[in-house]
Amino acid sequence: MRPVEIEVYKERQTIPFSILDRTPQYIRPGASSYWNYMTLEAYRIYEKIHGLCVSRNSTSGMVHVSSFLQQIARSPSPTRIEAIEAWARLLRPEQRSGNLILNSQHPKAFVMAVLYMLHVEVCFKSVRPRLSNGEIGIDMGRREVLKRFTKERVGAAILCRSRGDVGGSRTKGHDINKAILRAAYIAAGGLLHWPDANAREVLPLRMYLAA
């Protein structure tokens, strides 16, 4: 298994969450769904904030909720309660109680996803992820997709939103913005690949990005 890529910002410079506004640089105009607002510049800021949350001695990239809340508190919004609520969505049901939440940790992928959710919800107060019954939350299928919210594995989770399918079948990751895939592609020097479902061949992702 490949090690998680961790960017720890040793100088610990301040990167306030509030830099993430709703301008086109950070929020994709005309997004059609909750998971479709991503831009490459926003993704880069999420990574920097994650790096500030990681312990200097960490080798796993895991982030404790207290460290995350400390970084979020540098900005006037979201509130601490809002940040905890978004964080808890990606915990398993048995972990979503007061003391367990406040002693929990998330891997990099989930921290990035929580930052994305908070960014969207600060910009659009009425927008929330919904379960099939209409309640606010993240179902297990989406949770599995969000495990790949990092450059190392994003190519396996996101099938280029502009196409929306591989071999004619849609995937759970089809509606996450193409910019995340582009970030992964750039970071890997264009070497990320996606296996074609029909031809059983490994095709360069540049084919999808060029579309």
C-alpha positions, 0 to 999 in steps of 0.5 A: 500500500502506498504511503499517504502523501502528507504536506506538513507546513513546518513554518505553520503560517496562518492560512485562514479558512475565511480565504475560501469565499464564493468567487469563481476561483474557489467555487465553481459557478453554475454547479448543479449539485452539492458535490459539484462546486470544487475548483483546483484553487480551493483544493489547494487551500484545503491541502494547506489547511490539512497540513497545518492540522497535522502533527509535526510527528505524524507519519499517517496524516491523521488529524485529531478533531481538536487540531482541526477545530483550532485551525477553523477557529482562526476564522469567524465562520463556520462556528465551532458547532457547525465544524463539529457537525460536518466533522461528525458526518464522516464518523461511523454511527457508533462514534457520533456521540459527544465524547467520542466525537471530541476524541475522534480522528480523520484521515487526510481524505476525510479532513479534505472532504470536511473542509469542502463541506464547510466551504460550500455551506458557509457560501450557501447557507441552505445547501447541505448533503442529503440522505435519500430520506431528505435528512442532512447526512452522508450515506455509506456509499458517499463515505466510501467515495470520499475516502478517495478525496486525495491526490494519491487515490482520487483517480480511482474515485472520480471518473471525470464529471464531464463524461459521467461514465466509463463503458456506459455505466455511471459511478458514484464519483461522477458528480465530483468536480473534474478539477479534483481529477485535474489536481491529481493528474497534475500532481502525478505528472500526468501518470495517473490512469483509469482502467477501461471497463470494457476493453480492460485496458489502462487508459491515460486520464488525459483522454478524459481531461481533454474532453 
